[in-house]
Amino acid sequence: MFMPEKIRKSEDEWRRELTPEQYRVLREKGTERPFSGEYEYTATPGVYRCAACGQELFASATKFDSGCGWPSFFTPLAGEAVEEHDDSSLGMRRTEVTCSRCGSHLGHVFPDGPGPSGLRYCINSVSLKLDEEKK
């Protein structure tokens, strides 16, 4: 079983390494405006990595257009790549998705996606970095 080595940094270290928008979303559990993210309409083949630590999270082959305003995937690249947590902020019950390696906030997962998983991992573009497939 794959177990990523945990990355532990102070919030000052994260603040120095990330852009202000990345810090707000990844470390303070913010969100970007819908339909505004860099990867919302991207169909480029490759692997999406955590923008904070570089861990591989999602394959482009699992990305789909959900119409929700954020990049959506039906499964993580490896089950151990992300962790799920109960989130009752903003008066809603949701499931938060974080990077299993550095704990950064990625977005949320919902049970309304396509097969085969039936899940929709709704992820902030600013939380991701696309490693394009080499041709």
Secondary structure, 3 states (H helix, E strand, C coil): CCCCCCCCCCHHHHHHHCCHHHHHHHHCCCCCCCCCCCCCCCCCCEEEEECCCCCEEEEHHHEECCCCCCCEECCCCCHHHEEEEEECHHHCCEEEEEECCCCCEEEEEECCCCCCCCCEEEECHHHEEEEECCC
